[in-house]
């Protein structure tokens, strides 16, 4: 179980609080857990998905490169160029 160390304060109306308490009771969980799960589902997961999509877009934006005809020769040339001193 994660160790939570940061506190977030949230103000809601009396009606919202009662409704959240009812939902938490129905799910047999604490109100804090209910709110934390909502934050994870709504904001954190969407943010992670957005970052992944941006990374994929960046990868797909690279120009196409032809595959070498002979990988062994290409690798030798690449390594020779990579480790040669200018």
C-alpha positions in Angstrom: 0.0 0.0 0.0 1.4 3.4 -0.9 2.4 5.7 1.8 0.6 9.0 1.3 2.6 12.0 2.6 0.9 15.0 1.0 -2.4 16.5 2.1 -4.8 18.3 -0.3 -7.6 20.4 1.2 -10.9 20.6 -0.7 -14.0 22.6 0.0 -17.4 21.2 -1.1 -21.0 22.2 -0.2 -22.9 20.4 2.5 -25.0 18.6 -0.2 -21.9 17.5 -2.1 -20.3 16.2 1.1 -23.3 14.2 2.1 -23.5 12.7 -1.4 -19.9 11.8 -1.3 -20.2 10.2 2.1 -23.2 8.2 0.8 -21.2 7.0 -2.2 -18.2 6.1 0.0 -20.5 4.2 2.4 -22.1 2.3 -0.5 -18.6 1.3 -1.7 -17.4 0.4 1.9 -14.5 2.8 1.6 -13.3 6.0 3.2 -14.2 9.4 1.8 -10.5 10.2 1.2 -10.1 7.1 -0.8 -13.1 7.9 -2.9 -11.8 11.4 -3.7 -8.2 10.1 -4.3 -9.5 7.5 -6.8 -11.5 10.2 -8.6 -8.4 12.4 -9.0 -6.4 9.5 -10.3 -9.1 8.4 -12.8 -10.0 11.8 -14.0 -6.8 13.8 -14.0 -3.7 11.6 -13.5 -4.6 8.9 -16.0 -5.7 11.4 -18.6 -2.5 13.3 -18.2 -0.4 10.1 -18.5 -2.3 9.1 -21.7 -1.7 12.6 -23.1 2.1 12.4 -22.4 2.2 8.9 -24.1 0.3 10.2 -27.1 2.7 13.2 -27.4 5.7 10.8 -27.2 4.2 8.6 -29.9 3.5 11.6 -32.1 7.1 12.7 -31.7 8.4 9.2 -32.6 6.1 9.1 -35.6 7.4 12.5 -36.8 10.9 11.2 -37.4 11.8 11.0 -41.0 11.7 7.5 -42.6 15.0 5.8 -43.0 15.6 3.0 -45.4 16.5 -0.3 -43.8 20.0 -1.5 -44.6 20.4 -4.2 -47.1 23.0 -6.0 -45.0 22.6 -5.4 -41.3 26.1 -6.8 -40.4 27.8 -4.3 -42.8 25.7 -1.4 -41.6 26.5 -2.3 -38.0 30.2 -2.4 -38.6 30.1 1.0 -40.4 28.0 2.5 -37.6 30.3 1.3 -34.9 33.4 2.4 -36.7 31.9 5.8 -37.1 30.6 5.9 -33.5 33.9 5.0 -31.9 36.3 6.7 -34.3 38.1 9.8 -33.0 37.7 12.9 -35.0 
